[in-house]
Structure formats: structure tokens, C-alpha cells
Amino acid sequence: MPGTELLVAFFVAGLVFAVMPGPGVIYTIARTLSGGKRVGGVPRLSGSAHIGGATFA
């Protein structure tokens, strides 16, 4: 069994990766900040349409 230090490091690294935003989130935030809510909503809606299409395909 791995030592306590290794397990703590593993869980901390896993937590960092779990809460880190992905490129899609960063893109949506950047578009919203540069152009407002309407411009930032377009990537969000297109992503939702893609996920919905993939779910029901």
C-alpha cells in the first residue's frame, strides 16, 4: 500500500484537475468578457446542441 504522503499528493492532484476549467469554459468566459452576454451565449448554446445531438444519436 502506498504511503500517506503519496496518497495525499494523489488526491490533491486529482482535486486540482477536477476543478480546473477546460478550454471550452475558458473560451466561453473570454467571449463573454469581450462581447457581453449575448456573444458569450453562442458558444454555450452550440456546445449544448452538440452534446444533445451526440446523446440522442
N, C-alpha and C positions, 0 to 999 in steps of 0.2 A: 504494500500500500504506500502511495506517495506521502511524503511528509506534509505537515500542516502548512509550512511556508509555500510549498508548491501548489497545494490546493487553494490557498488564499489568492495567490498570484493568478491561478487559472480562473477563479470566479471573478476577480476584479477585471481581468482582461475580457472575459465574456460579457460582463456588465457594460464595459466601455463600448464594445462592438454592438450591443443590443440597443443602446441609447443614442448612438452616433447616427445622424441623419444621412441618408443616402443621396446620390446625385440628383435624383428626381425631386426630393424635398428641397435641396439647395437651389435647384433651378427654379422651382415654383416660388420660393421666397425671393429670389433675385428678381424675377419678373414682376412680382407684386410690389416690391420696393421701388422698382424703376418706373412702372407704369400704372400702378394703382390696382384696386381690387378686381376690376373688370379684366385687365390684361393678365393678372395672376390667376384668374379662374380658368382661363382657357387650357393651360397645361393640366390642371387638376381634372377638368371635365374630360379631356381627351384620354387621360390615364384611366379614369373610371370607365369610360366606354371600352377601352382596350381590355381591361380586366373583366368587365361584364361579358364582352364577346368571347373571351377565352374560357370563361366559366361555362357558358351555355353552348359552346361549340362541340 
